């Protein structure tokens, strides 16, 4: 029997000292649990992804020095630790160190380097070709990294054929709404395919636009989940597993590295634990909470500032921020103008009261009048249009940024994916801020999340906010649907065009072609805005960030 600990921890990119302390305290926890083996996520020493920090030779050297300092203190337990390795030709490797008895006993270099979506590992790393089987008493295990296990007939098959009855995969696999179930099914297949126990240890935490959702698991050879960790929070799961002895090896290119095993004859057996599953909507909610918390706090901010319009988008962002950071660390600002209705003004204050957040009111009518007066000689007798509408949004953006500068609070923007997609947002206005919490949340899901929060926590978002027809309130009797299709149709088109690369003709099977053509045109023409927007939390399979690289200067238009 082997006692296995999955160390699902939340580290910070570049914080080598802080990450080292967290790793060492977790190793101590594994020793206290009398674990034989403790497994950490991919690149846990440096954090993931490290991006162009890897071009700094001194950073790579510091990460190796950190690993060596950790290794010196690893006693009475074996640790698998992700880091960045290099060689005498200065090639870099995404690596896993197997550490025991105060030193590094072996190193595995990741073979399969993902280069799609948010991943660009081929920019930095060289594929590995080194492999070992490790013996821990009568138990035999092998190690691989993240993408390696996703490849059909990949290195895990070779490791099994070489005698490993336990295959450890260390991972930093970011969340999207559909990934967890696919990941779980893949791991079940791999366990059955190799007839081995699969230990999958994933990173947890927010890093810029990415959220790592944890969900580490141990899967038996029959494809059944033996134990699993919670999602969207740090967790430490210890499990006793019965493994078979070294299998007959079909061929023997891999060296066997023998590790000393501490004798623990009097251990009381630990029963495996399984985390409660989450629904799809619950997972989105927790991803937004974790992503907001980590982005704000890891970047050194203590408070956030949100413009409260009385509409559903700002209400949702405020509710998420209050949950992520605490109500005392969220400040709302309502900035009414001549077009602000009594309903939205009242709802903004009611929302603040429901959430227990501070609410400032700064009317913008006088400032708006000053702008109009200053511009009168230039605008002359031209009728009002989007220019006057956007002045109001930019006044509000300036007020929020002024308060942010004065007090050091981060501004959270409130635009959703539907608006960002078609450019229904104002540069240097409502797009001004440090972090776009719901940037990857389509409008229809904004409503679903708002209702979920009220069901979960009681009425936080006023029902009138949810029921009122959405409006930017930048002109008299304005409604979103004056400029946009119904959100159900808009989101259906955007999902197909942005996330699934569908053509106009394919999308026109569900929505009329004229509407589809207009939406696609708006998406393409709004790329210049999105490039200037703050980053936000990735939720869907293709978000407006690293996933999306539409050229700004682009004259391609579908003709049919």
Number of C-alpha atoms within 10 A of each C-alpha: 13 18 19 22 27 29 29 30 22 24 27 21 21 18 13 21 14 13 21 20 12 17 23 16 12 20 27 17 16 27 19 9 15 20 24 23 24 26 27 27 33 30 26 30 29 29 23 24 21 16 13 9 15 17 12 9 11 11 16 20 14 15 22 18 13 18 25 15 15 22 23 14 16 20 17 21 22 29 28 25 26 28 25 26 22 18 8 6 6 10 12 20 22 24 24 28 22 25 27 23 18 17 18 20 16 17 20 22 26 25 23 22 22 14 11 11 14 19 15 15 18 13 12 17 21 18 16 16 10 14 22 19 23 23 20 17 15 12 19 25 25 26 28 25 28 23 18 21 24 16 13 13 13 15 22 27 19 19 24 27 18 25 27 32 27 31 26 23 27 31 28 25 23 24 24 21 15 13 14 20 10 10 13 18 11 16 25 21 17 28 27 17 17 22 19 26 31 29 26 27 31 29 32 29 26 29 24 19 25 24 29 25 29 31 25 28 24 29 24 24 20 16 22 15 19 20 21 27 25 22 25 25 19 18 19 18 22 24 19 19 19 13 18 16 14 17 13 11 15 11 10 10 12 16 12 17 15 13 18 14 19 15 11 10 6 6 11 9 11 12 11 15 15 15 14 10 12 13 9 12 14 13 21 20 17 19 27 24 24 25 25 30 22 20 23 24 12 16 11 12 14 16 21 23 26 24 27 29 25 29 26 29 24 23 29 24 27 30 26 26 28 22 16 20 20 16 19 14 17 28 23 25 23 21 23 22 19 14 14 19 15 10 13 22 19 15 23 28 22 17 25 25 13 15 23 17 20 16 21 15 15 13 15 18 16 11 15 19 11 11 15 15 12 11 12 12 9 10 13 8 8 8 7 10 9 10 9 16 16 18 19 25 23 19 20 25 22 17 17 26 20 12 15 18 12 9 10 16 23 24 26 29 28 26 25 25 24 24 19 23 27 23 19 20 20 21 18 19 20 23 24 24 23 21 24 24 28 27 27 26 27 24 21 18 18 21 17 12 19 26 19 16 18 15 11 10 9 11 16 23 27 21 14 15 22 19 11 13 13 16 19 17 22 19 18 10 12 15 15 16 12 10 9 17 15 12 16 12 16 22 20 16 26 23 18 15 19 18 16 12 12 15 15 23 15 15 21 17 10 12 15 13 16 10 17 26 21 13 21 21 14 15 22 20 18 18 22 15 19 20 14 12 24 18 22 28 30 30 24 19 18 18 22 25 20 16 17 14 11 13 11 14 10 10 9 7 11 11 7 9
